[in-house]
Amino acid sequence: MHAAAYAALGLPHVYRAMAVTREELPAVVQQLREGRLEGINVTVPYKRHVLEYVDSIDRTAEIVGAANTLVRRPDGGVVAHNTDMPAIAEELRRLSDPARRPGAPSELPATDWRNGCALVLGTGATARSAIVALACELAVAEIVVRGRAFDDRDAANRFRAEIGELLAGRGSTPPLRLEPWDASRATERTIAAVVQATSLGMTGADPGEAAVQAVDWASLPPSAVALDVVYAPPVTPFLRAALAHRLRAANGLGMLARQGAIAFELWLGRPAPFDAMLEALTKN
């Protein structure tokens, strides 16, 4: 994706993976601070740990409590960002507005986020980014989180406290409702958007039928949208179910390309060639 972006703009940059231990993490951040690296992406398990070694934390990383992109300021200071959160928000906006989706059913209205309820499947880092995106970027009326761990009351209480801490001080935040991993006709009838934010259906992981069974598809309004953060394979059981019910739905490729494009722009200060980046992912 990034190599395609550099090639499209004739840039000499190289993007490569670095295997880093927890002990080596401060030294790698120092390489960015000294200008030996131009930018850094951070993946699991270091998205939270890396916050200890930066000089400042952007709002996007602060409210999620994790960073996936590090940027060097002109003075050498390192700033932590989270591009997952705005990428999820933008993908949901695109899905919800037929005018922005060629071939989408034009008779369906754009989603009224402020009067809508959103359902998030999962409790991990990506689910938290989705919750923050829905709460802070899209200002939904209510968020329902469905988690397999919520059968344990203590686990549910810890999760609620952690999310409350993430959203604290962000002004008016929507009510948060935690539900066990079971489809609910009553809940689904109110849903404007479903975000599948687990690894279910991912190549090499769980086959993904559990994500299908966690949603009462027949009860969702026809105007609801569905986003699966998984992009390999391109069609998961969750996405197949959403499309079978004629929902506006997408896999995680668009989100992946958007978070990469945001990182590109943070590093280089110029518009990213989004189409070239998305095409590179689609080819792979």
Backbone as CSV, one residue per row, in Angstrom:
resi,resn,N_x,N_y,N_z,CA_x,CA_y,CA_z,C_x,C_y,C_z
1,MET,0.825,-1.203,0.000,0.000,0.000,0.000,0.869,1.266,0.000
2,HIS,1.809,1.348,0.909,2.658,2.539,0.968,3.635,2.584,-0.201
3,ALA,4.141,1.430,-0.606,5.029,1.406,-1.776,4.290,1.908,-3.011
4,ALA,3.029,1.539,-3.146,2.226,1.997,-4.277,2.026,3.511,-4.219
5,ALA,1.847,4.038,-3.017,1.678,5.485,-2.865,2.948,6.225,-3.272
6,TYR,4.105,5.723,-2.838,5.368,6.371,-3.185,5.603,6.309,-4.691
7,ALA,5.301,5.153,-5.286,5.494,4.995,-6.718,4.575,5.931,-7.495
8,ALA,3.332,6.089,-7.040,2.368,6.935,-7.742,2.805,8.391,-7.768
9,LEU,3.529,8.811,-6.737,3.966,10.209,-6.649,5.448,10.384,-6.977
10,GLY,6.117,9.317,-7.381,7.532,9.406,-7.729,8.426,9.738,-6.555
11,LEU,8.090,9.219,-5.380,8.876,9.507,-4.179,9.887,8.385,-3.924
12,PRO,11.027,8.710,-3.332,12.072,7.699,-3.128,11.946,6.909,-1.825
13,HIS,10.886,7.107,-1.084,10.774,6.500,0.242,10.601,4.982,0.184
14,VAL,10.958,4.345,1.289,10.817,2.894,1.438,10.061,2.624,2.739
15,TYR,9.095,1.710,2.680,8.325,1.330,3.857,8.644,-0.131,4.144
16,ARG,9.102,-0.417,5.348,9.470,-1.802,5.655,9.049,-2.176,7.068
17,ALA,8.915,-3.478,7.280,8.555,-3.981,8.603,9.785,-4.071,9.491
18,MET,9.604,-3.821,10.780,10.690,-3.929,11.757,10.214,-4.809,12.905
19,ALA,10.918,-5.896,13.141,10.615,-6.760,14.284,11.308,-6.167,15.512
20,VAL,10.520,-5.732,16.491,11.053,-4.983,17.630,10.583,-5.619,18.934
21,THR,11.491,-5.805,19.863,11.103,-6.285,21.187,10.651,-5.099,22.034
22,ARG,10.013,-5.385,23.156,9.573,-4.312,24.052,10.766,-3.492,24.521
23,GLU,11.882,-4.163,24.765,13.073,-3.464,25.238,13.670,-2.557,24.165
24,GLU,13.491,-2.910,22.904,14.048,-2.118,21.800,13.159,-0.948,21.386
25,LEU,11.935,-0.922,21.874,10.976,0.082,21.439,11.460,1.520,21.665
26,PRO,11.998,1.875,22.837,12.471,3.258,23.021,13.556,3.648,22.017
27,ALA,14.437,2.724,21.680,15.518,3.035,20.746,14.987,3.288,19.342
28,VAL,13.953,2.559,18.951,13.366,2.765,17.627,12.669,4.126,17.562
29,VAL,11.959,4.492,18.623,11.331,5.815,18.671,12.408,6.901,18.609
30,GLN,13.548,6.656,19.235,14.642,7.615,19.192,15.181,7.797,17.775
31,GLN,15.167,6.726,16.978,15.582,6.849,15.582,14.690,7.826,14.826
32,LEU,13.416,7.811,15.117,12.497,8.760,14.502,12.796,10.166,14.990
33,ARG,13.025,10.305,16.274,13.314,11.615,16.867,14.568,12.230,16.244
34,GLU,15.550,11.394,15.919,16.821,11.873,15.359,16.782,12.011,13.842
35,GLY,15.673,11.646,13.214,15.554,11.792,11.775,16.101,10.638,10.966
36,ARG,16.453,9.548,11.622,16.928,8.375,10.873,15.766,7.594,10.277
37,LEU,14.578,7.824,10.797,13.343,7.312,10.215,12.425,8.506,9.971
38,GLU,11.579,8.401,8.960,10.671,9.502,8.619,9.302,9.359,9.267
39,GLY,8.955,8.141,9.641,7.660,7.899,10.266,7.590,6.455,10.720
40,ILE,6.690,6.173,11.649,6.568,4.815,12.183,5.089,4.463,12.324
41,ASN,4.740,3.269,11.896,3.467,2.650,12.270,3.742,1.677,13.402
42,VAL,2.791,1.544,14.301,2.923,0.654,15.451,1.759,-0.326,15.436
43,THR,2.060,-1.593,15.612,0.996,-2.588,15.659,1.033,-3.322,16.999
44,VAL,0.124,-4.288,17.154,0.085,-5.029,18.419,1.402,-5.771,18.608
45,PRO,1.890,-5.863,19.843,1.217,-5.503,21.100,1.659,-4.158,21.675
46,TYR,2.136,-3.243,20.836,2.797,-2.035,21.362,1.978,-0.753,21.258
47,LYS,0.715,-0.847,20.839,-0.059,0.372,20.606,-0.264,1.208,21.871
48,ARG,-0.283,0.561,23.014,-0.399,1.299,24.272,0.972,1.596,24.871
49,HIS,1.864,0.615,24.794,3.196,0.787,25.382,3.938,1.974,24.787
50,VAL,3.754,2.214,23.487,4.548,3.240,22.818,4.236,4.644,23.341
51,LEU,3.091,4.817,23.967,2.733,6.133,24.498,3.706,6.589,25.583
52,GLU,4.413,5.642,26.181,5.373,5.984,27.242,6.603,6.698,26.683
53,TYR,6.865,6.572,25.379,8.147,7.012,24.831,8.035,8.205,23.884
54,VAL,6.822,8.766,23.731,6.654,9.900,22.821,6.672,11.208,23.606
55,ASP,6.741,12.309,22.872,6.802,13.622,23.516,5.435,14.266,23.676
56,SER,4.501,13.902,22.821,3.135,14.397,22.964,2.177,13.408,22.319
57,ILE,0.922,13.509,22.717,-0.104,12.560,22.263,-1.239,13.343,21.612
58,ASP,-1.480,13.063,20.348,-2.560,13.705,19.621,-3.908,13.274,20.188
59,ARG,-4.939,14.103,19.959,-6.284,13.806,20.443,-6.752,12.421,20.012
60,THR,-6.427,12.021,18.786,-6.903,10.731,18.284,-6.362,9.564,19.097
61,ALA,-5.110,9.654,19.518,-4.517,8.596,20.333,-4.915,8.734,21.796
62,GLU,-5.099,9.965,22.232,-5.453,10.196,23.629,-6.807,9.600,23.963
63,ILE,-7.804,9.823,23.108,-9.143,9.368,23.454,-9.322,7.867,23.245
64,VAL,-8.466,7.258,22.402,-8.524,5.804,22.237,-7.623,5.112,23.258
65,GLY,-6.595,5.828,23.709,-5.662,5.233,24.652,-4.637,4.345,23.997
66,ALA,-4.431,4.534,22.689,-3.471,3.720,21.942,-3.070,4.472,20.683
67,ALA,-1.872,4.167,20.182,-1.362,4.827,18.974,-0.941,3.790,17.948
68,ASN,-1.155,4.114,16.681,-0.643,3.245,15.616,0.261,3.999,14.645
69,THR,0.445,5.306,14.863,1.260,6.113,13.964,2.063,7.124,14.770
70,LEU,3.365,7.193,14.508,4.236,8.167,15.162,4.771,9.138,14.117
71,VAL,4.748,10.420,14.473,5.145,11.488,13.547,6.189,12.367,14.220
72,ARG,7.229,12.764,13.454,8.242,13.659,13.997,7.897,15.105,13.662
73,ARG,7.870,15.949,14.692,7.658,17.378,14.488,8.929,18.021,13.953
74,PRO,8.832,19.249,13.413,10.035,19.939,12.938,11.112,20.116,14.008
75,ASP,10.685,20.206,15.289,11.664,20.378,16.363,12.219,19.052,16.869
76,GLY,11.815,17.943,16.237,12.318,16.643,16.625,11.444,15.889,17.600
77,GLY,10.435,16.538,18.138,9.539,15.862,19.057,8.696,14.820,18.339
78,VAL,8.364,13.756,19.032,7.583,12.662,18.450,6.155,12.724,18.982
79,VAL,5.204,12.704,18.050,3.782,12.798,18.386,3.105,11.474,18.045
80,ALA,2.292,10.968,18.976,1.548,9.727,18.770,0.158,10.044,18.226
81,HIS,-0.237,9.331,17.182,-1.567,9.485,16.578,-2.239,8.121,16.509
82,ASN,-3.549,8.145,16.369,-4.299,6.922,16.080,-5.109,7.172,14.816
83,THR,-4.745,6.525,13.725,-5.453,6.742,12.460,-6.589,5.749,12.260
84,ASP,-6.684,4.714,13.114,-7.788,3.758,13.005,-9.128,4.428,13.269
85,MET,-9.162,5.255,14.303,-10.414,5.862,14.706,-11.019,6.743,13.600
86,PRO,-10.275,7.710,13.043,-10.863,8.509,11.956,-11.131,7.691,10.701
87,ALA,-10.353,6.628,10.469,-10.594,5.785,9.294,-11.920,5.043,9.424
88,ILE,-12.226,4.529,10.604,-13.507,3.868,10.829,-14.653,4.856,10.638
89,ALA,-14.493,6.057,11.200,-15.542,7.065,11.064,-15.793,7.406,9.601
90,GLU,-14.730,7.573,8.825,-14.884,7.930,7.413,-15.521,6.795,6.622
91,GLU,-15.146,5.543,6.908,-15.757,4.416,6.208,-17.251,4.341,6.518
92,LEU,-17.637,4.582,7.751,-19.054,4.546,8.101,-19.815,5.693,7.431
93,ARG,-19.187,6.862,7.357,-19.832,7.977,6.647,-20.041,7.620,5.180
94,ARG,-19.033,7.021,4.562,-19.123,6.653,3.148,-20.223,5.622,2.931
95,LEU,-20.271,4.628,3.797,-21.293,3.594,3.669,-22.698,4.160,3.844
96,SER,-22.832,5.114,4.750,-24.158,5.591,5.127,-24.740,6.597,4.151
97,ASP,-23.925,7.124,3.252,-24.388,8.160,2.323,-24.401,7.602,0.909
98,PRO,-25.566,7.283,0.347,-25.629,6.707,-0.996,-24.956,7.577,-2.046
99,ALA,-24.949,8.892,-1.845,-24.350,9.788,-2.830,-22.848,9.577,-2.953
100,ARG,-22.231,8.986,-1.919,-20.783,8.778,-1.929,-20.414,7.350,-2.313
101,ARG,-21.426,6.542,-2.681,-21.166,5.144,-3.026,-21.771,4.823,-4.383
102,PRO,-20.970,4.843,-5.455,-21.497,4.500,-6.769,-22.159,3.129,-6.745
103,GLY,-23.382,3.064,-7.273,-24.081,1.791,-7.340,-24.900,1.466,-6.110
104,ALA,-24.798,2.298,-5.067,-25.589,2.039,-3.857,-27.047,2.385,-4.108
105,PRO,-27.973,1.719,-3.415,-29.399,2.017,-3.602,-29.698,3.481,-3.268
106,SER,-30.094,4.253,-4.250,-30.311,5.686,-4.046,-31.554,5.983,-3.229
107,GLU,-32.477,4.985,-3.138,-33.715,5.232,-2.404,-33.505,5.201,-0.891
108,LEU,-32.363,4.680,-0.439,-32.104,4.626,0.994,-31.522,5.952,1.472
109,PRO,-32.041,6.521,2.543,-31.546,7.808,3.026,-30.192,7.675,3.703
110,ALA,-29.475,8.789,3.783,-28.231,8.802,4.549,-28.563,8.565,6.019
111,THR,-27.639,7.956,6.733,-27.871,7.633,8.139,-27.944,8.889,8.993
112,ASP,-28.934,8.940,9.852,-29.070,10.024,10.819,-28.362,9.577,12.091
113,TRP,-27.048,9.844,12.148,-26.259,9.331,13.257,-26.737,9.834,14.608
114,ARG,-27.122,11.085,14.686,-27.462,11.673,15.981,-28.737,11.088,16.585
115,ASN,-29.540,10.440,15.763,-30.742,9.793,16.275,-30.663,8.276,16.130
116,GLY,-29.471,7.765,15.804,-29.311,6.344,15.558,-28.562,5.625,16.671
117,CYS,-28.706,4.315,16.677,-28.009,3.448,17.627,-27.029,2.588,16.844
118,ALA,-25.847,2.383,17.380,-24.821,1.583,16.711,-24.503,0.350,17.543
119,LEU,-24.229,-0.751,16.837,-23.863,-2.011,17.484,-22.417,-2.346,17.136
120,VAL,-21.592,-2.560,18.157,-20.184,-2.937,17.967,-20.001,-4.347,18.499
121,LEU,-19.455,-5.230,17.677,-19.141,-6.592,18.110,-17.667,-6.652,18.483
122,GLY,-17.367,-6.980,19.746,-15.982,-7.092,20.179,-15.631,-6.110,21.264
123,THR,-14.501,-6.388,21.934,-14.062,-5.547,23.056,-12.578,-5.193,22.992
124,GLY,-11.901,-5.535,21.898,-10.468,-5.287,21.786,-10.143,-3.876,21.339
125,ALA,-8.881,-3.659,20.895,-8.413,-2.326,20.526,-9.206,-1.743,19.363
126,THR,-9.499,-2.559,18.351,-10.247,-2.050,17.206,-11.674,-1.709,17.599
127,ALA,-12.273,-2.527,18.450,-13.619,-2.233,18.936,-13.634,-0.902,19.686
128,ARG,-12.609,-0.641,20.454,-12.543,0.618,21.207,-12.394,1.801,20.260
129,SER,-11.606,1.618,19.191,-11.500,2.681,18.187,-12.858,2.939,17.552
130,ALA,-13.606,1.862,17.293,-14.935,2.017,16.706,-15.870,2.743,17.659
131,ILE,-15.815,2.403,18.942,-16.671,3.050,19.931,-16.372,4.539,19.993
132,VAL,-15.081,4.894,20.020,-14.702,6.302,20.079,-15.116,7.026,18.803
133,ALA,-14.939,6.384,17.646,-15.348,6.991,16.377,-16.843,7.274,16.374
134,LEU,-17.623,6.316,16.818,-19.075,6.471,16.853,-19.500,7.551,17.841
135,ALA,-18.820,7.604,18.979,-19.191,8.559,20.018,-18.719,9.969,19.709
136,CYS,-17.451,10.096,19.308,-16.844,11.424,19.189,-16.879,12.006,17.782
137,GLU,-16.843,11.156,16.756,-16.836,11.654,15.386,-18.241,11.672,14.777
138,LEU,-19.035,10.658,15.066,-20.357,10.547,14.457,-21.490,10.929,15.406
139,ALA,-21.183,11.037,16.686,-22.142,11.504,17.697,-23.446,10.714,17.673
140,VAL,-23.336,9.374,17.688,-24.530,8.541,17.677,-25.309,8.714,18.981
141,ALA,-26.592,8.337,18.920,-27.453,8.510,20.084,-27.172,7.484,21.168
142,GLU,-26.769,6.256,20.767,-26.501,5.190,21.734,-25.562,4.176,21.098
143,ILE,-24.722,3.543,21.914,-23.817,2.493,21.442,-24.068,1.228,22.247
144,VAL,-24.295,0.141,21.527,-24.440,-1.182,22.147,-23.178,-1.965,21.819
145,VAL,-22.536,-2.507,22.828,-21.347,-3.334,22.629,-21.702,-4.758,23.014
146,ARG,-21.466,-5.679,22.100,-21.772,-7.092,22.333,-20.450,-7.834,22.467
147,GLY,-20.220,-8.430,23.628,-18.949,-9.094,23.881,-19.121,-10.468,24.473
148,ARG,-18.241,-11.386,24.074,-18.321,-12.747,24.601,-17.928,-12.808,26.071
149,ALA,-17.211,-11.777,26.538,-16.773,-11.767,27.937,-17.819,-11.185,28.877
150,PHE,-18.903,-10.629,28.347,-19.838,-9.905,29.195,-20.744,-10.810,30.022
151,ASP,-20.634,-12.127,29.831,-21.331,-13.038,30.740,-20.745,-12.939,32.149
152,ASP,-19.485,-12.470,32.210,-18.799,-12.239,33.485,-19.072,-10.794,33.905
153,ARG,-19.827,-10.615,34.972,-20.213,-9.272,35.394,-19.012,-8.400,35.714
154,ASP,-17.978,-8.980,36.326,-16.783,-8.198,36.651,-16.103,-7.699,35.379
155,ALA,-16.014,-8.574,34.357,-15.408,-8.173,33.091,-16.205,-7.050,32.446
156,ALA,-17.516,-7.147,32.509,-18.370,-6.115,31.936,-18.173,-4.787,32.667
157,ASN,-18.085,-4.829,33.983,-17.896,-3.606,34.761,-16.544,-2.969,34.472
158,ARG,-15.511,-3.800,34.308,-14.183,-3.253,33.984,-14.212,-2.576,32.620
159,PHE,-14.842,-3.231,31.660,-14.916,-2.650,30.315,-15.669,-1.327,30.339
160,ARG,-16.783,-1.279,31.039,-17.553,-0.038,31.113,-16.725,1.085,31.733
161,ALA,-15.964,0.756,32.771,-15.133,1.766,33.427,-14.028,2.262,32.505
162,GLU,-13.421,1.337,31.749,-12.344,1.723,30.838,-12.862,2.611,29.718
163,ILE,-14.014,2.265,29.148,-14.583,3.080,28.084,-15.015,4.441,28.635
164,GLY,-15.575,4.440,29.823,-15.951,5.701,30.440,-14.759,6.615,30.642
165,GLU,-13.620,6.018,31.004,-12.393,6.798,31.181,-11.908,7.357,29.848
166,LEU,-12.016,6.547,28.771,-11.603,7.015,27.450,-12.425,8.223,27.010
167,LEU,-13.718,8.180,27.291,-14.614,9.221,26.806,-14.781,10.376,27.785
168,ALA,-14.216,10.246,28.967,-14.368,11.278,29.994,-13.836,12.613,29.486
169,GLY,-14.585,13.671,29.761,-14.145,15.007,29.373,-14.343,15.318,27.909
170,ARG,-15.057,14.450,27.184,-15.274,14.688,25.754,-16.629,15.320,25.479
171,GLY,-17.224,15.943,26.498,-18.528,16.540,26.307,-19.614,15.501,26.429
172,SER,-20.701,15.742,25.752,-21.831,14.825,25.807,-21.489,13.524,25.094
173,THR,-21.568,12.411,25.800,-21.278,11.110,25.204,-22.529,10.252,25.233
174,PRO,-22.703,9.382,24.236,-23.928,8.588,24.167,-23.967,7.511,25.243
175,PRO,-25.163,7.072,25.618,-25.273,5.955,26.551,-24.581,4.718,25.976
176,LEU,-23.967,3.939,26.860,-23.265,2.717,26.471,-23.981,1.533,27.095
177,ARG,-24.429,0.602,26.248,-25.140,-0.579,26.732,-24.329,-1.820,26.381
178,LEU,-24.052,-2.663,27.374,-23.281,-3.880,27.165,-24.218,-5.075,27.123
179,GLU,-24.023,-5.919,26.107,-24.873,-7.086,25.949,-24.022,-8.336,25.762
180,PRO,-24.547,-9.494,26.157,-23.833,-10.748,25.897,-23.832,-11.052,24.408
181,TRP,-23.079,-12.066,24.029,-22.877,-12.414,22.624,-24.092,-13.184,22.087
182,ASP,-25.216,-12.504,22.028,-26.453,-13.124,21.555,-27.207,-12.116,20.706
183,ALA,-27.793,-12.593,19.605,-28.629,-11.738,18.778,-29.833,-11.266,19.580
184,SER,-30.278,-10.041,19.289,-31.404,-9.470,20.023,-32.330,-8.751,19.054
185,ARG,-33.518,-9.292,18.883,-34.475,-8.666,17.976,-34.799,-7.244,18.421
186,ALA,-34.992,-7.059,19.717,-35.355,-5.737,20.231,-34.263,-4.710,19.951
187,THR,-33.002,-5.095,20.162,-31.892,-4.176,19.904,-31.737,-3.919,18.416
188,GLU,-31.721,-4.964,17.619,-31.439,-4.829,16.195,-32.452,-3.931,15.484
189,ARG,-33.679,-3.871,15.958,-34.697,-3.036,15.314,-34.347,-1.558,15.374
190,THR,-33.426,-1.172,16.292,-33.070,0.246,16.460,-31.728,0.596,15.839
191,ILE,-31.053,-0.377,15.209,-29.657,-0.202,14.815,-29.498,0.524,13.481
192,ALA,-28.609,1.517,13.464,-28.259,2.230,12.231,-26.979,1.686,11.623
193,ALA,-26.102,1.125,12.449,-24.822,0.615,11.952,-24.336,-0.525,12.827
194,VAL,-23.761,-1.545,12.177,-23.136,-2.668,12.883,-21.668,-2.700,12.488
195,VAL,-20.776,-2.704,13.476,-19.342,-2.799,13.213,-18.835,-4.108,13.802
196,GLN,-18.338,-4.983,12.939,-17.758,-6.249,13.375,-16.275,-5.978,13.610
197,ALA,-15.879,-5.864,14.887,-14.542,-5.390,15.226,-13.696,-6.461,15.901
198,THR,-13.914,-7.727,15.525,-13.100,-8.825,16.035,-12.339,-9.466,14.880
199,SER,-11.547,-10.498,15.183,-10.826,-11.236,14.144,-11.652,-12.383,13.575
200,LEU,-12.909,-12.509,13.989,-13.755,-13.597,13.512,-13.879,-13.553,11.984
201,GLY,-13.599,-14.680,11.348,-13.662,-14.754,9.898,-12.356,-14.479,9.202
202,MET,-11.359,-13.991,9.935,-10.063,-13.685,9.336,-9.336,-14.971,8.933
203,THR,-8.608,-14.900,7.853,-7.822,-16.042,7.402,-6.907,-16.525,8.524
204,GLY,-6.998,-17.808,8.861,-6.174,-18.377,9.910,-6.761,-18.259,11.298
205,ALA,-7.898,-17.566,11.419,-8.545,-17.418,12.730,-9.838,-18.222,12.737
206,ASP,-10.739,-17.867,13.636,-12.035,-18.530,13.719,-12.771,-18.400,12.386
207,PRO,-13.483,-19.420,11.951,-14.182,-19.353,10.661,-15.141,-18.176,10.523
208,GLY,-15.702,-17.688,11.613,-16.496,-16.470,11.548,-17.989,-16.628,11.671
209,GLU,-18.497,-17.848,11.797,-19.940,-18.025,11.927,-20.466,-17.409,13.228
210,ALA,-19.612,-17.314,14.237,-20.048,-16.733,15.512,-20.459,-15.280,15.344
211,ALA,-19.796,-14.568,14.428,-20.154,-13.170,14.181,-21.510,-13.066,13.509
212,VAL,-21.830,-14.026,12.658,-23.142,-14.052,11.996,-24.238,-14.304,13.020
213,GLN,-23.982,-15.252,13.912,-24.985,-15.648,14.895,-25.222,-14.583,15.965
214,ALA,-24.312,-13.606,16.072,-24.446,-12.560,17.088,-25.383,-11.438,16.661
215,VAL,-25.927,-11.515,15.450,-26.790,-10.456,14.920,-28.105,-11.057,14.440
216,ASP,-29.222,-10.432,14.795,-30.529,-10.814,14.263,-30.729,-10.018,12.971
217,TRP,-30.244,-10.554,11.885,-30.197,-9.834,10.603,-31.582,-9.426,10.120
218,ALA,-32.556,-10.283,10.292,-33.891,-9.991,9.772,-34.539,-8.800,10.465
219,SER,-34.058,-8.452,11.659,-34.663,-7.349,12.409,-33.995,-6.009,12.141
220,LEU,-32.869,-5.996,11.448,-32.189,-4.733,11.156,-33.000,-3.908,10.157
221,PRO,-33.072,-2.597,10.341,-33.746,-1.752,9.356,-33.030,-1.839,8.008
222,PRO,-33.736,-1.706,6.896,-33.090,-1.782,5.583,-32.081,-0.666,5.344
223,SER,-32.168,0.418,6.106,-31.234,1.531,5.948,-29.950,1.346,6.757
224,ALA,-29.848,0.260,7.540,-28.650,0.027,8.361,-27.442,-0.261,7.476
225,VAL,-26.256,0.051,7.999,-25.007,-0.252,7.299,-24.197,-1.222,8.158
226,ALA,-23.312,-1.986,7.493,-22.500,-2.977,8.201,-21.057,-2.878,7.747
227,LEU,-20.144,-2.805,8.696,-18.711,-2.726,8.401,-18.000,-3.852,9.129
228,ASP,-17.260,-4.663,8.373,-16.423,-5.718,8.946,-14.979,-5.256,8.836
229,VAL,-14.269,-5.164,9.957,-12.893,-4.682,9.908,-11.949,-5.709,9.292
230,VAL,-12.384,-6.959,9.170,-11.567,-8.007,8.550,-11.524,-7.786,7.039
231,TYR,-10.332,-7.947,6.436,-10.196,-7.750,4.986,-9.582,-8.958,4.282
232,ALA,-9.181,-9.977,5.024,-8.653,-11.198,4.412,-9.279,-12.380,5.141
233,PRO,-10.179,-13.094,4.459,-10.573,-12.996,3.054,-11.461,-11.772,2.803
234,PRO,-11.629,-11.391,1.544,-12.431,-10.204,1.245,-13.903,-10.351,1.592
235,VAL,-14.423,-11.587,1.587,-15.823,-11.815,1.968,-15.855,-12.801,3.133
236,THR,-16.212,-12.307,4.293,-16.324,-13.123,5.502,-17.772,-13.589,5.655
237,PRO,-18.028,-14.541,6.535,-19.421,-14.914,6.804,-20.268,-13.723,7.241
238,PHE,-19.713,-12.826,8.049,-20.441,-11.624,8.483,-20.829,-10.772,7.287
239,LEU,-19.861,-10.503,6.416,-20.137,-9.659,5.251,-21.130,-10.340,4.308
240,ARG,-20.989,-11.645,4.153,-21.909,-12.386,3.290,-23.349,-12.272,3.821
241,ALA,-23.511,-12.362,5.132,-24.838,-12.242,5.729,-25.400,-10.836,5.527
242,ALA,-24.552,-9.818,5.703,-25.007,-8.435,5.522,-25.470,-8.199,4.091
243,LEU,-24.698,-8.674,3.129,-25.051,-8.487,1.722,-26.300,-9.294,1.356
244,ALA,-26.447,-10.475,1.947,-27.628,-11.290,1.682,-28.899,-10.589,2.149
245,HIS,-28.775,-9.742,3.155,-29.925,-8.983,3.645,-29.986,-7.593,3.015
246,ARG,-29.215,-7.402,1.943,-29.253,-6.192,1.115,-28.897,-4.927,1.899
247,LEU,-27.983,-5.081,2.857,-27.494,-3.919,3.587,-26.328,-3.286,2.836
248,ARG,-26.130,-2.012,3.039,-24.914,-1.361,2.550,-23.776,-1.842,3.450
249,ALA,-22.827,-2.570,2.882,-21.816,-3.236,3.699,-20.464,-3.198,3.020
250,ALA,-19.405,-3.317,3.815,-18.040,-3.322,3.278,-17.136,-4.102,4.211
251,ASN,-16.029,-4.621,3.643,-15.003,-5.256,4.468,-14.007,-4.206,4.938
252,GLY,-12.917,-4.651,5.537,-11.978,-3.722,6.153,-10.931,-3.129,5.224
253,LEU,-10.976,-3.435,3.918,-9.956,-2.896,3.017,-10.001,-1.372,2.951
254,GLY,-11.189,-0.829,2.858,-11.304,0.625,2.791,-10.783,1.288,4.048
255,MET,-11.120,0.715,5.194,-10.610,1.239,6.466,-9.090,1.161,6.513
256,LEU,-8.530,0.016,6.067,-7.078,-0.153,6.066,-6.410,0.896,5.195
257,ALA,-6.969,1.113,3.996,-6.393,2.101,3.090,-6.526,3.511,3.659
258,ARG,-7.648,3.809,4.292,-7.852,5.153,4.831,-6.911,5.445,5.995
259,GLN,-6.717,4.457,6.890,-5.794,4.734,7.997,-4.373,4.886,7.472
260,GLY,-4.032,4.137,6.404,-2.712,4.299,5.791,-2.559,5.638,5.115
261,ALA,-3.616,6.103,4.458,-3.566,7.401,3.785,-3.421,8.532,4.792
262,ILE,-4.113,8.424,5.930,-3.982,9.448,6.971,-2.558,9.473,7.508
263,ALA,-1.962,8.290,7.724,-0.567,8.230,8.185,0.368,8.858,7.161
264,PHE,0.181,8.528,5.893,0.994,9.100,4.806,0.963,10.629,4.873
265,GLU,-0.216,11.194,5.021,-0.348,12.651,5.046,0.274,13.265,6.291
266,LEU,0.187,12.562,7.419,0.831,13.054,8.635,2.347,13.077,8.482
267,TRP,2.909,12.049,7.841,4.359,11.974,7.674,4.886,12.972,6.648
268,LEU,4.197,13.077,5.524,4.755,13.798,4.384,4.112,15.154,4.133
269,GLY,3.002,15.448,4.810,2.387,16.762,4.658,1.827,17.037,3.279
270,ARG,1.380,15.996,2.589,0.790,16.157,1.266,-0.318,15.134,1.089
271,PRO,-1.274,15.405,0.194,-2.388,14.466,0.007,-1.906,13.087,-0.423
272,ALA,-2.501,12.072,0.129,-2.150,10.695,-0.225,-2.910,10.268,-1.479
273,PRO,-2.295,9.456,-2.331,-2.998,8.913,-3.499,-3.864,7.725,-3.072
274,PHE,-5.009,8.016,-2.477,-5.840,6.987,-1.864,-6.208,5.873,-2.844
275,ASP,-6.585,6.235,-4.048,-7.011,5.221,-5.016,-5.891,4.231,-5.312
276,ALA,-4.668,4.733,-5.432,-3.522,3.844,-5.697,-3.267,2.923,-4.523
277,MET,-3.458,3.426,-3.319,-3.246,2.624,-2.117,-4.312,1.536,-2.010
278,LEU,-5.559,1.907,-2.268,-6.646,0.924,-2.211,-6.488,-0.130,-3.304
279,GLU,-6.080,0.308,-4.488,-5.880,-0.653,-5.590,-4.794,-1.657,-5.248
280,ALA,-3.720,-1.186,-4.603,-2.635,-2.101,-4.231,-3.118,-3.161,-3.260
281,LEU,-3.992,-2.771,-2.326,-4.529,-3.740,-1.377,-5.465,-4.709,-2.065
282,THR,-6.249,-4.220,-2.996,-7.205,-5.074,-3.702,-6.476,-6.128,-4.551
283,LYS,-5.368,-5.723,-5.164,-4.604,-6.654,-5.974,-3.998,-7.764,-5.131
284,ASN,-3.656,-7.421,-3.878,-3.014,-8.413,-3.009,-4.054,-9.287,-2.298
